[in-house]
Amino acid sequence: MANMKVYDMAGKEVGTIELADSVYAVAVNAAVLHAAVRAYLLNQRQGTQSTLTRTEVSGGGRKPWRQKGTGRARQGSTRAPQWTHGGVALGPKPRSYRTDLNKKVKRLALKSALSSKVADDALVIVNAITATEYKTKVMVEMLKALGATGKALVVLSEKNDMVVKSLANIAGVKTAYVNTINVYDILNCDKLVVVEAAAKKIEEVYA
């Protein structure tokens, strides 16, 4: 069991927490992390790109010139791909990029991502994050006190719209709950700020 320091919103150390090695200290598997990030990015794609083929562009209904005797190459339509304003040959059409990982791979990837943050000393545990009003300034000061001034992912244990909206205007900062965290966001942040209760919930789910 690894001992981590617990801080308050002012950045002062208020205690320690024991984190399970089975979640926060596993061997980082680069291949699994790559597969998880690739799957996440592919699943974000809408796949709505589309080009017009020669059957879909307007015009070109008449043969531009007779087949033989002109000295020019034979042409059947002015909307063939080699013509200006012609259709696109082999262009993209709407498709699904959806891909899935099996459950074991997903779990291992998340554990590897969390463990990599612990190994890089980029995991910060906070005893609680509260807000009495919608105030971005309070959250900016908190992140500064915790040393998370760059790209940060804040993981909350329960729904708190006041905290989420107060963090929403800060560039590079994202919020998530225990059931919405993903490998890409964890790896993409410089600091992972986790509420103490959320850290324990993650253990319960993934240990």
Backbone as a chain_set.jsonl record, in Angstrom:
{"seq": "MANMKVYDMAGKEVGTIELADSVYAVAVNAAVLHAAVRAYLLNQRQGTQSTLTRTEVSGGGRKPWRQKGTGRARQGSTRAPQWTHGGVALGPKPRSYRTDLNKKVKRLALKSALSSKVADDALVIVNAITATEYKTKVMVEMLKALGATGKALVVLSEKNDMVVKSLANIAGVKTAYVNTINVYDILNCDKLVVVEAAAKKIEEVYA", "coords": {"N": [[0.854, -1.204, 0.0], [0.639, 2.124, -0.949], [1.565, 5.199, 0.493], [0.077, 8.327, 0.323], [0.246, 11.87, 0.39], [-2.288, 14.02, 1.683], [-3.986, 16.922, 0.75], [-5.441, 20.156, 1.529], [-7.738, 22.617, 0.137], [-6.228, 24.87, 0.21], [-3.714, 24.065, -0.184], [-2.328, 22.991, 1.915], [-0.866, 20.383, 3.838], [-2.862, 17.858, 5.166], [-3.041, 15.312, 6.055], [-2.668, 11.746, 5.422], [-3.11, 9.159, 2.922], [-3.78, 5.767, 2.194], [-3.119, 4.042, -0.699], [-4.205, 1.48, -2.878], [-1.952, -0.909, -4.14], [-2.676, -2.497, -6.231], [-4.091, -0.949, -7.942], [-2.923, 1.601, -8.154], [-0.23, 1.153, -8.447], [0.635, -0.551, -10.482], [2.452, -2.357, -13.069], [3.304, -0.338, -15.741], [1.729, -0.629, -18.796], [2.565, -0.066, -21.907], [1.62, -0.794, -24.46], [-1.049, -1.487, -24.05], [-2.014, 0.973, -23.135], [-1.684, 2.493, -25.458], [-3.516, 1.212, -27.157], [-5.917, 1.798, -25.817], [-6.036, 4.61, -25.906], [-6.067, 5.011, -28.676], [-8.501, 3.739, -29.332], [-10.276, 5.398, -27.937], [-9.96, 7.891, -29.264], [-10.723, 7.193, -31.882], [-13.401, 6.58, -31.433], [-14.397, 9.064, -30.958], [-14.718, 10.194, -33.384], [-16.938, 11.41, -35.843], [-17.418, 10.523, -38.398], [-18.7, 11.599, -40.631], [-17.791, 12.63, -42.99], [-17.895, 13.302, -46.486], [-17.729, 12.855, -50.007], [-18.574, 13.849, -53.363], [-19.398, 11.608, -55.9], [-18.934, 10.782, -59.417], [-21.487, 10.216, -60.228], [-23.03, 11.785, -58.675], [-22.506, 14.53, -58.904], [-23.623, 17.54, -60.542], [-24.618, 17.919, -64.009], [-22.894, 16.986, -67.097], [-24.322, 15.238, -68.73], [-24.22, 14.817, -71.438], [-22.279, 13.448, -74.089], [-19.074, 14.831, -74.562], [-17.702, 15.151, -77.03], [-17.636, 13.517, -80.293], [-16.915, 9.984, -80.58], [-14.815, 9.096, -82.307], [-12.306, 10.312, -84.6], [-11.684, 12.962, -83.961], [-9.179, 13.371, -83.0], [-8.685, 13.762, -80.436], [-8.595, 12.461, -77.012], [-10.866, 9.832, -76.141], [-13.931, 10.607, -74.596], [-16.531, 10.246, -72.227], [-18.055, 11.729, -70.526], [-18.274, 14.979, -69.014], [-18.059, 15.007, -66.363], [-16.417, 13.157, -65.297], [-13.777, 11.954, -63.128], [-11.278, 13.095, -63.951], [-11.852, 15.543, -65.021], [-12.292, 19.096, -64.576], [-14.511, 20.163, -62.102], [-15.52, 17.661, -62.026], [-16.544, 14.456, -60.641], [-15.383, 12.978, -57.5], [-12.892, 10.547, -57.302], [-12.807, 7.552, -55.502], [-13.15, 8.799, -53.026], [-13.743, 9.807, -49.528], [-16.519, 8.425, -47.739], [-19.516, 8.52, -45.693], [-18.983, 6.75, -42.659], [-18.591, 4.426, -39.956], [-16.301, 4.706, -37.321], [-16.15, 3.264, -35.103], [-14.82, 1.376, -32.444], [-14.032, -1.297, -30.172], [-12.79, -2.225, -26.939], [-11.898, -5.062, -24.966], [-13.15, -5.851, -21.668], [-11.17, -6.46, -19.724], [-8.862, -5.362, -20.838], [-9.53, -2.646, -20.884], [-9.7, -2.111, -18.125], [-7.085, -2.678, -17.286], [-5.714, -0.747, -18.738], [-6.647, 1.655, -17.591], [-5.709, 1.346, -14.966], [-2.967, 1.321, -15.516], [-2.635, 3.911, -16.495], [-3.292, 5.475, -14.228], [-1.301, 4.56, -12.479], [0.97, 5.449, -13.812], [0.793, 8.186, -13.42], [1.121, 8.344, -10.667], [3.731, 7.365, -10.482], [5.072, 9.393, -11.818], [4.83, 11.432, -10.061], [2.605, 13.041, -10.339], [0.106, 12.955, -9.31], [-2.337, 14.347, -7.273], [-3.847, 14.409, -4.17], [-6.802, 15.58, -2.759], [-8.514, 16.598, 0.151], [-11.167, 17.527, 0.066], [-13.242, 19.241, -2.297], [-14.905, 22.139, -2.4], [-17.53, 24.564, -2.965], [-19.097, 27.653, -2.402], [-20.248, 29.461, -3.973], [-20.602, 30.421, -7.455], [-17.616, 30.76, -8.549], [-14.845, 31.379, -10.287], [-12.332, 32.319, -9.61], [-11.7, 31.321, -7.053], [-11.236, 28.617, -7.59], [-9.065, 28.803, -9.308], [-7.114, 29.761, -7.567], [-6.986, 27.581, -5.848], [-5.972, 25.516, -7.528], [-3.524, 26.628, -8.135], [-2.319, 26.619, -5.608], [-2.082, 23.903, -5.266], [-0.238, 23.243, -7.104], [-1.019, 22.755, -9.689], [-1.106, 24.215, -12.197], [-1.011, 24.018, -14.931], [-2.203, 21.943, -17.557], [-4.871, 20.222, -16.263], [-6.676, 17.533, -14.698], [-9.536, 17.208, -12.889], [-10.917, 15.116, -10.586], [-13.959, 14.287, -9.27], [-15.896, 13.082, -6.491], [-18.631, 13.031, -6.287], [-21.605, 14.444, -7.794], [-21.37, 17.884, -8.411], [-22.403, 20.726, -9.323], [-21.739, 23.394, -8.911], [-18.991, 23.428, -8.356], [-18.03, 22.248, -10.721], [-18.855, 24.086, -12.717], [-17.49, 26.323, -11.863], [-14.912, 25.583, -12.388], [-14.982, 25.35, -15.092], [-14.331, 27.539, -16.755], [-11.609, 27.741, -16.767], [-8.708, 27.6, -18.594], [-7.49, 24.632, -20.073], [-8.279, 22.951, -18.044], [-10.097, 20.158, -16.979], [-13.011, 18.439, -15.802], [-14.132, 15.486, -14.092], [-16.003, 12.552, -13.136], [-15.926, 9.64, -10.99], [-17.066, 7.579, -12.485], [-16.754, 8.486, -15.051], [-14.172, 8.896, -15.854], [-11.388, 8.584, -18.109], [-8.788, 6.929, -19.981], [-7.43, 8.516, -21.876], [-7.855, 11.242, -21.07], [-6.601, 11.189, -18.576], [-3.901, 10.645, -19.218], [-3.417, 12.85, -20.781], [-3.274, 15.075, -19.188], [-1.309, 17.341, -17.138], [-1.323, 17.365, -14.382], [-3.048, 15.293, -12.124], [-5.753, 15.763, -10.269], [-7.343, 14.539, -7.545], [-10.178, 13.985, -5.594], [-10.251, 12.867, -2.224], [-12.27, 11.001, -1.456], [-13.044, 10.158, -3.98], [-10.762, 8.846, -4.884], [-10.783, 6.593, -3.266], [-13.169, 5.423, -4.121], [-12.485, 4.765, -6.743], [-10.657, 2.779, -6.221], [-12.366, 0.837, -5.11], [-13.846, 0.113, -7.334], [-11.984, -0.769, -9.258], [-10.023, -2.339, -8.016]], "CA": [[0.0, 0.0, 0.0], [1.419, 3.36, -1.046], [1.052, 6.326, 1.263], [0.067, 9.606, -0.393], [-0.147, 13.018, 1.202], [-3.596, 14.611, 1.375], [-3.94, 18.376, 0.911], [-6.717, 20.864, 1.477], [-7.828, 23.521, -1.013], [-5.207, 25.92, 0.355], [-2.419, 23.466, -0.459], [-1.675, 22.553, 3.157], [-0.964, 18.948, 4.099], [-3.799, 17.616, 6.275], [-3.046, 13.901, 6.413], [-2.181, 10.814, 4.407], [-4.071, 8.154, 2.487], [-3.161, 4.556, 1.653], [-3.69, 3.664, -1.99], [-3.949, 0.075, -3.199], [-0.953, -1.142, -5.184], [-3.32, -3.186, -7.36], [-4.679, 0.071, -8.827], [-2.063, 2.771, -8.311], [1.196, 0.807, -8.549], [0.828, -1.69, -11.391], [3.447, -2.123, -14.123], [2.682, 0.426, -16.836], [1.726, -1.383, -20.046], [2.491, 0.937, -22.973], [0.814, -1.302, -25.579], [-2.459, -1.375, -23.653], [-2.333, 2.408, -23.121], [-1.819, 2.911, -26.856], [-4.778, 0.672, -27.673], [-7.025, 2.509, -25.18], [-6.073, 5.982, -26.443], [-6.494, 4.903, -30.077], [-9.939, 3.43, -29.339], [-10.989, 6.601, -27.484], [-9.935, 8.901, -30.328], [-11.537, 6.705, -32.989], [-14.811, 6.656, -31.046], [-14.812, 10.466, -30.97], [-14.936, 10.614, -34.773], [-18.326, 11.316, -36.295], [-17.454, 9.75, -39.641], [-19.715, 12.182, -41.524], [-17.167, 13.211, -44.182], [-18.479, 12.725, -47.699], [-17.423, 13.523, -51.267], [-19.511, 13.529, -54.441], [-18.858, 10.81, -56.999], [-19.353, 11.279, -60.738], [-22.931, 10.037, -60.383], [-23.732, 12.71, -57.78], [-22.325, 15.932, -59.293], [-24.577, 17.942, -61.581], [-24.085, 18.115, -65.355], [-22.226, 15.849, -67.714], [-25.242, 14.269, -69.294], [-23.985, 14.633, -72.873], [-20.895, 13.123, -74.486], [-18.531, 16.137, -74.979], [-17.456, 15.12, -78.469], [-17.849, 12.189, -80.832], [-15.931, 8.99, -80.14], [-13.649, 8.931, -83.181], [-12.097, 11.266, -85.677], [-11.352, 14.332, -83.534], [-7.776, 13.44, -82.607], [-8.598, 13.88, -78.968], [-8.898, 11.231, -76.272], [-12.301, 9.582, -76.037], [-14.533, 11.035, -73.324], [-17.956, 9.938, -72.166], [-18.764, 12.69, -69.684], [-17.427, 16.045, -68.463], [-18.079, 14.899, -64.9], [-15.487, 12.107, -64.881], [-12.841, 12.508, -62.136], [-10.157, 13.862, -64.486], [-12.335, 16.85, -65.474], [-12.623, 20.123, -63.596], [-15.905, 20.037, -61.658], [-15.936, 16.265, -62.081], [-16.706, 13.791, -59.352], [-14.166, 12.543, -56.816], [-12.679, 9.096, -57.382], [-12.352, 6.871, -54.279], [-13.164, 9.728, -51.896], [-14.372, 9.289, -48.308], [-17.972, 8.389, -47.603], [-19.864, 8.321, -44.278], [-18.698, 5.427, -42.128], [-18.393, 4.39, -38.508], [-14.951, 4.36, -36.894], [-16.337, 2.673, -33.778], [-14.039, 0.183, -32.087], [-14.227, -1.653, -28.771], [-11.774, -3.0, -26.231], [-12.555, -5.925, -23.997], [-13.215, -5.295, -20.314], [-9.888, -6.613, -19.036], [-7.918, -4.402, -21.414], [-9.94, -1.323, -20.401], [-9.336, -1.994, -16.707], [-5.626, -2.623, -17.201], [-5.29, 0.545, -19.28], [-6.925, 2.685, -16.595], [-4.75, 1.145, -13.868], [-1.651, 1.742, -16.008], [-2.641, 5.373, -16.583], [-3.227, 5.991, -12.856], [0.016, 4.222, -11.942], [1.972, 6.311, -14.449], [0.711, 9.487, -12.764], [1.745, 8.194, -9.343], [5.175, 7.232, -10.705], [5.593, 10.704, -12.259], [4.515, 12.395, -9.0], [1.64, 13.971, -10.922], [-1.197, 12.718, -8.684], [-2.544, 15.165, -6.08], [-5.061, 14.028, -3.449], [-7.396, 16.685, -2.0], [-9.51, 16.037, 1.087], [-12.492, 17.894, -0.449], [-13.325, 20.461, -3.107], [-16.237, 22.714, -2.174], [-17.757, 25.935, -3.438], [-20.329, 28.247, -1.882], [-20.778, 30.306, -5.039], [-19.968, 30.209, -8.745], [-16.476, 31.67, -8.523], [-13.677, 30.777, -10.925], [-11.12, 32.781, -8.92], [-11.425, 30.41, -5.936], [-10.676, 27.393, -8.149], [-7.733, 29.139, -9.83], [-6.22, 29.831, -6.401], [-6.813, 26.214, -5.354], [-5.075, 24.797, -8.432], [-2.191, 27.228, -7.972], [-1.798, 26.139, -4.325], [-1.79, 22.475, -5.403], [0.785, 23.073, -8.13], [-1.653, 22.233, -10.911], [-1.434, 25.426, -12.972], [-1.074, 23.707, -16.363], [-3.347, 21.095, -17.901], [-5.229, 19.434, -15.074], [-7.936, 16.797, -14.667], [-10.046, 17.182, -11.519], [-11.856, 14.009, -10.448], [-14.836, 14.486, -8.118], [-16.531, 11.847, -6.017], [-20.082, 13.138, -6.475], [-21.998, 15.562, -8.646], [-21.331, 19.196, -7.781], [-22.46, 21.66, -10.444], [-21.092, 24.655, -8.565], [-17.556, 23.22, -8.542], [-17.786, 21.977, -12.143], [-18.997, 25.332, -13.486], [-16.428, 27.234, -11.433], [-13.684, 25.121, -13.048], [-15.193, 25.251, -16.544], [-13.746, 28.657, -17.494], [-10.149, 27.737, -16.654], [-8.113, 26.959, -19.772], [-6.698, 23.436, -19.845], [-8.771, 22.181, -16.897], [-11.295, 19.349, -17.219], [-13.532, 17.756, -14.615], [-14.711, 14.162, -14.348], [-16.425, 11.797, -11.96], [-15.323, 8.315, -10.942], [-17.612, 6.737, -13.555], [-16.552, 9.09, -16.378], [-12.747, 9.071, -16.173], [-10.901, 7.74, -19.197], [-7.33, 6.86, -20.093], [-6.919, 9.644, -22.662], [-7.833, 12.46, -20.247], [-5.597, 11.018, -17.518], [-2.57, 10.795, -19.812], [-3.308, 14.144, -21.452], [-3.136, 16.166, -18.224], [-0.027, 17.437, -16.441], [-1.593, 17.016, -12.99], [-4.322, 14.624, -11.868], [-6.222, 16.18, -8.943], [-8.415, 13.61, -7.188], [-10.744, 14.113, -4.25], [-9.934, 11.68, -1.424], [-13.362, 10.026, -1.56], [-13.028, 9.624, -5.347], [-9.64, 7.913, -4.955], [-11.235, 5.346, -2.632], [-14.194, 4.831, -4.992], [-11.771, 4.165, -7.864], [-10.13, 1.52, -5.671], [-13.469, -0.125, -4.96], [-14.311, -0.324, -8.651], [-10.937, -1.379, -10.086], [-9.072, -3.192, -7.274]], "C": [[0.883, 1.245, 0.0], [0.747, 4.469, -0.239], [1.183, 7.6, 0.45], [-0.357, 10.708, 0.559], [-1.505, 13.542, 0.737], [-3.529, 16.104, 1.696], [-5.349, 18.944, 0.989], [-6.685, 21.843, 0.307], [-6.794, 24.639, -0.966], [-3.804, 25.37, 0.097], [-1.668, 22.999, 0.761], [-1.902, 21.051, 3.353], [-1.836, 18.703, 5.327], [-3.84, 16.145, 6.688], [-2.443, 13.047, 5.307], [-3.289, 9.835, 4.047], [-3.303, 6.97, 1.925], [-3.878, 4.155, 0.373], [-3.271, 2.238, -2.339], [-2.944, -0.059, -4.343], [-1.578, -1.784, -6.425], [-3.964, -2.214, -8.343], [-3.676, 1.172, -9.15], [-0.573, 2.44, -8.433], [1.41, -0.43, -9.41], [1.904, -1.332, -12.411], [2.748, -1.441, -15.305], [2.848, -0.334, -18.149], [1.489, -0.412, -21.208], [1.589, 0.492, -24.125], [-0.675, -1.173, -25.282], [-2.9, 0.088, -23.621], [-2.544, 2.926, -24.546], [-3.153, 2.45, -27.431], [-5.973, 1.442, -27.106], [-7.161, 3.926, -25.728], [-6.561, 5.964, -27.89], [-8.0, 4.653, -30.169], [-10.756, 4.66, -28.938], [-11.077, 7.639, -28.604], [-10.771, 8.474, -31.53], [-13.018, 6.848, -32.676], [-15.32, 8.092, -30.948], [-15.158, 10.941, -32.384], [-16.393, 10.408, -35.176], [-18.452, 10.496, -37.573], [-18.47, 10.274, -40.64], [-19.109, 12.781, -42.797], [-17.7, 12.518, -45.429], [-18.078, 13.539, -48.919], [-18.427, 13.058, -52.316], [-18.808, 12.718, -55.531], [-19.371, 11.376, -58.314], [-20.855, 11.102, -60.971], [-23.72, 11.069, -59.581], [-23.547, 14.184, -58.136], [-23.275, 16.271, -60.441], [-23.874, 18.127, -62.929], [-23.534, 16.833, -65.939], [-23.132, 14.838, -68.372], [-24.973, 13.948, -70.746], [-22.515, 14.293, -73.124], [-20.263, 14.392, -75.064], [-18.166, 16.233, -76.458], [-17.563, 13.676, -78.953], [-16.668, 11.281, -80.513], [-14.667, 9.007, -80.984], [-13.533, 10.106, -84.145], [-11.707, 12.663, -85.242], [-9.877, 14.478, -83.204], [-7.588, 13.57, -81.101], [-8.95, 12.549, -78.299], [-10.401, 11.077, -76.136], [-12.798, 9.967, -74.635], [-16.02, 10.734, -73.359], [-18.753, 10.966, -71.387], [-17.788, 13.749, -69.187], [-17.425, 16.017, -66.935], [-17.267, 13.692, -64.4], [-14.431, 12.733, -63.967], [-11.714, 13.365, -62.711], [-10.568, 15.252, -64.988], [-12.498, 17.811, -64.293], [-14.119, 20.073, -63.329], [-16.427, 18.615, -61.774], [-16.072, 15.683, -60.686], [-15.369, 13.37, -58.76], [-14.074, 11.017, -56.892], [-12.17, 8.583, -56.033], [-12.271, 7.809, -53.076], [-13.858, 9.139, -50.685], [-15.892, 9.385, -48.347], [-18.306, 8.17, -46.126], [-19.63, 6.883, -43.831], [-18.519, 5.533, -40.617], [-16.962, 3.954, -38.204], [-14.968, 3.614, -35.555], [-15.481, 1.421, -33.585], [-14.188, -0.057, -30.593], [-13.017, -2.401, -28.227], [-12.49, -3.924, -25.253], [-12.359, -5.372, -22.581], [-11.863, -5.352, -19.59], [-8.865, -5.598, -19.526], [-8.237, -2.988, -20.93], [-9.496, -1.1, -18.964], [-7.821, -1.868, -16.534], [-5.097, -1.275, -17.688], [-5.501, 1.665, -18.261], [-5.969, 2.577, -15.41], [-3.353, 1.619, -14.28], [-1.551, 3.265, -16.06], [-2.518, 6.001, -15.192], [-1.845, 5.742, -12.251], [1.113, 5.102, -12.533], [1.972, 7.702, -13.827], [1.341, 9.448, -11.375], [3.264, 8.142, -9.496], [5.812, 8.56, -11.097], [5.358, 11.803, -11.229], [3.549, 13.475, -9.513], [0.225, 13.761, -10.386], [-1.277, 13.526, -7.391], [-3.876, 14.763, -5.445], [-5.523, 15.216, -2.601], [-8.482, 16.114, -1.095], [-10.936, 16.343, 0.639], [-12.375, 19.146, -1.31], [-14.751, 20.976, -2.992], [-16.308, 24.113, -2.745], [-19.09, 26.43, -2.888], [-20.979, 29.17, -2.892], [-20.045, 29.98, -6.335], [-18.817, 31.202, -8.878], [-15.242, 30.969, -9.093], [-12.396, 31.112, -10.171], [-10.713, 31.831, -7.789], [-10.749, 29.142, -6.445], [-9.277, 27.628, -8.725], [-6.717, 29.158, -8.691], [-5.953, 28.436, -5.832], [-5.808, 25.453, -6.214], [-3.641, 25.32, -8.324], [-1.533, 26.708, -6.691], [-1.397, 24.669, -4.405], [-0.715, 22.191, -6.447], [0.259, 22.501, -9.42], [-2.075, 23.391, -11.807], [-1.516, 25.168, -14.476], [-2.351, 22.953, -16.708], [-3.647, 20.181, -16.721], [-6.567, 18.724, -15.285], [-8.349, 16.681, -13.211], [-11.118, 16.105, -11.433], [-12.635, 14.169, -9.144], [-15.511, 13.172, -7.737], [-18.036, 11.849, -6.232], [-20.402, 14.393, -7.262], [-22.023, 16.86, -7.857], [-21.247, 20.245, -8.882], [-21.726, 22.96, -10.158], [-19.574, 24.56, -8.762], [-17.228, 23.05, -10.019], [-17.842, 23.263, -12.966], [-17.94, 26.365, -13.097], [-15.1, 26.875, -12.091], [-13.76, 25.232, -14.568], [-14.505, 26.351, -17.341], [-12.231, 28.687, -17.467], [-9.561, 26.944, -17.818], [-7.284, 25.745, -19.377], [-7.175, 22.564, -18.704], [-10.053, 21.448, -17.275], [-11.733, 18.725, -15.904], [-14.136, 16.418, -15.022], [-15.162, 13.571, -13.027], [-15.796, 10.411, -12.046], [-15.79, 7.452, -12.106], [-17.414, 7.325, -14.952], [-15.078, 9.29, -16.731], [-12.356, 8.142, -17.316], [-9.387, 7.891, -19.338], [-6.769, 8.085, -20.808], [-6.799, 10.907, -21.814], [-6.781, 12.373, -19.143], [-4.192, 11.248, -18.073], [-2.343, 12.185, -20.385], [-3.111, 15.306, -20.483], [-1.746, 16.151, -17.593], [-0.179, 17.029, -14.981], [-2.974, 16.386, -12.881], [-4.722, 14.939, -10.428], [-7.45, 15.348, -8.593], [-8.879, 13.87, -5.76], [-10.526, 12.792, -3.513], [-11.007, 10.599, -1.541], [-13.397, 9.385, -2.944], [-11.91, 8.603, -5.509], [-10.028, 6.555, -4.362], [-12.299, 4.637, -3.485], [-13.545, 4.137, -6.189], [-11.186, 2.823, -7.436], [-11.21, 0.453, -5.607], [-13.885, -0.726, -6.294], [-13.247, -1.175, -9.36], [-9.959, -2.302, -9.35], [-9.349, -4.669, -7.557]], "O": [[1.764, 1.395, 0.847], [-0.47, 4.648, -0.286], [2.261, 7.92, -0.053], [-1.211, 10.506, 1.423], [-1.823, 13.509, -0.452], [-3.076, 16.501, 2.769], [-6.318, 18.308, 0.575], [-5.703, 21.89, -0.434], [-6.516, 25.279, -1.98], [-2.822, 26.11, 0.153], [-0.493, 22.645, 0.667], [-2.98, 20.526, 3.074], [-1.589, 19.263, 6.395], [-4.601, 15.778, 7.584], [-1.8, 13.55, 4.386], [-4.276, 9.699, 4.77], [-2.287, 7.149, 1.252], [-5.093, 3.954, 0.364], [-2.126, 1.844, -2.121], [-3.072, 0.595, -5.378], [-1.067, -1.631, -7.535], [-4.341, -2.604, -9.449], [-3.591, 1.623, -10.292], [0.256, 3.346, -8.514], [2.266, -1.262, -9.106], [2.231, -0.16, -12.598], [1.727, -1.921, -15.797], [3.966, -0.645, -18.561], [0.36, 0.008, -21.459], [0.873, 1.31, -24.703], [-1.463, -0.799, -26.151], [-4.016, 0.413, -24.026], [-3.467, 3.698, -24.805], [-3.838, 3.213, -28.113], [-6.934, 1.711, -27.827], [-8.271, 4.391, -25.984], [-7.373, 6.8, -28.286], [-8.691, 5.271, -30.978], [-11.802, 4.934, -29.527], [-12.144, 8.197, -28.858], [-11.455, 9.301, -32.134], [-13.808, 7.197, -33.553], [-16.526, 8.321, -30.864], [-15.814, 11.969, -32.555], [-16.995, 9.374, -34.89], [-19.474, 9.85, -37.803], [-19.042, 9.503, -41.41], [-19.829, 13.375, -43.6], [-17.927, 11.308, -45.434], [-18.084, 14.77, -48.877], [-19.05, 12.006, -52.173], [-17.747, 13.108, -56.019], [-20.147, 12.331, -58.329], [-21.43, 11.775, -61.827], [-24.927, 11.22, -59.772], [-24.349, 15.015, -57.713], [-23.677, 15.397, -61.209], [-22.687, 18.449, -62.982], [-23.678, 15.75, -65.372], [-22.74, 13.686, -68.552], [-25.437, 12.926, -71.251], [-21.625, 14.801, -72.442], [-20.841, 14.99, -75.972], [-18.311, 17.294, -77.065], [-17.581, 12.738, -78.156], [-15.568, 11.747, -80.217], [-13.563, 8.941, -80.444], [-14.508, 10.788, -84.458], [-11.418, 13.495, -86.102], [-9.37, 15.597, -83.134], [-6.474, 13.495, -80.582], [-9.515, 11.647, -78.918], [-11.127, 12.065, -76.029], [-12.148, 9.678, -73.63], [-16.687, 10.935, -74.374], [-19.968, 11.077, -71.55], [-16.613, 13.459, -68.963], [-16.855, 16.9, -66.293], [-17.403, 13.263, -63.254], [-14.214, 13.943, -64.033], [-11.235, 14.275, -62.034], [-9.704, 16.053, -65.343], [-12.799, 17.401, -63.172], [-14.907, 19.95, -64.267], [-17.628, 18.377, -61.64], [-15.757, 16.331, -59.687], [-14.343, 13.403, -59.439], [-15.029, 10.3, -56.593], [-11.207, 9.122, -55.487], [-11.418, 7.632, -52.206], [-14.495, 8.09, -50.785], [-16.461, 10.314, -48.921], [-17.46, 7.682, -45.376], [-20.013, 5.93, -44.51], [-18.319, 6.624, -40.083], [-16.471, 2.967, -38.752], [-13.92, 3.37, -34.956], [-15.429, 0.538, -34.441], [-14.442, 0.878, -29.833], [-12.319, -3.11, -28.953], [-13.573, -3.597, -24.768], [-11.495, -4.526, -22.348], [-11.471, -4.395, -18.922], [-8.099, -5.043, -18.739], [-7.332, -2.221, -20.604], [-8.979, -0.036, -18.622], [-7.34, -1.059, -15.74], [-4.151, -0.729, -17.122], [-4.635, 2.522, -18.089], [-5.478, 3.587, -14.907], [-2.645, 2.243, -13.49], [-0.518, 3.84, -15.715], [-1.744, 6.937, -14.992], [-1.286, 6.616, -11.589], [2.069, 5.459, -11.845], [3.023, 8.333, -13.716], [2.008, 10.395, -10.957], [3.996, 8.786, -8.745], [6.963, 8.824, -10.747], [5.651, 12.971, -11.486], [3.663, 14.651, -9.168], [-0.738, 14.31, -10.922], [-0.411, 13.415, -6.523], [-4.913, 14.777, -6.11], [-4.749, 15.783, -1.83], [-9.269, 15.263, -1.51], [-11.826, 15.511, 0.812], [-11.518, 19.999, -1.078], [-15.693, 20.32, -3.437], [-15.289, 24.762, -2.978], [-20.088, 25.708, -2.909], [-22.113, 29.612, -2.706], [-18.994, 29.339, -6.317], [-19.022, 32.349, -9.274], [-14.67, 30.081, -8.46], [-11.481, 30.292, -10.098], [-9.527, 31.568, -7.59], [-9.81, 28.642, -5.825], [-8.41, 26.757, -8.64], [-5.607, 28.643, -8.824], [-4.843, 28.14, -5.389], [-4.895, 24.818, -5.687], [-2.678, 24.559, -8.411], [-0.343, 26.393, -6.681], [-0.485, 24.231, -3.703], [-0.327, 21.04, -6.652], [0.986, 21.841, -10.162], [-3.252, 23.534, -12.138], [-2.033, 26.003, -15.219], [-3.433, 23.276, -16.22], [-2.773, 19.457, -16.244], [-7.463, 19.237, -15.954], [-7.615, 16.128, -12.392], [-12.125, 16.177, -12.139], [-12.055, 14.184, -8.058], [-15.67, 12.274, -8.563], [-18.651, 10.789, -6.346], [-19.573, 15.295, -7.382], [-22.615, 16.937, -6.78], [-20.157, 20.611, -9.321], [-21.153, 23.563, -11.065], [-18.948, 25.491, -9.27], [-16.266, 23.635, -10.517], [-16.979, 23.502, -13.812], [-17.543, 27.19, -13.921], [-14.261, 27.745, -12.326], [-12.736, 25.211, -15.252], [-14.128, 26.128, -18.491], [-11.621, 29.564, -18.079], [-9.874, 25.768, -18.004], [-6.47, 25.816, -18.455], [-6.557, 21.541, -18.412], [-10.981, 22.043, -17.823], [-10.92, 18.511, -15.005], [-14.591, 16.245, -16.153], [-14.764, 14.02, -11.952], [-15.203, 10.055, -13.065], [-15.007, 6.679, -12.658], [-17.856, 6.733, -15.937], [-14.771, 9.805, -17.806], [-12.917, 7.057, -17.472], [-8.797, 8.863, -18.867], [-5.747, 8.632, -20.394], [-5.763, 11.571, -21.833], [-6.143, 13.372, -18.813], [-3.389, 11.961, -17.47], [-1.205, 12.647, -20.466], [-2.81, 16.417, -20.917], [-1.091, 15.112, -17.517], [0.723, 16.419, -14.406], [-3.942, 16.873, -13.463], [-4.107, 14.444, -9.484], [-8.478, 15.44, -9.264], [-8.069, 13.962, -4.837], [-10.607, 11.721, -4.116], [-10.691, 9.42, -1.705], [-13.738, 8.21, -3.077], [-12.088, 7.598, -6.197], [-9.653, 5.507, -4.887], [-12.326, 3.409, -3.56], [-13.983, 3.065, -6.607], [-11.214, 1.853, -8.194], [-10.993, -0.692, -6.002], [-14.23, -1.904, -6.384], [-13.573, -2.182, -9.988], [-9.151, -2.976, -9.989], [-8.658, -5.539, -7.027]]}, "num_chains": 1, "name": "protein.A"}
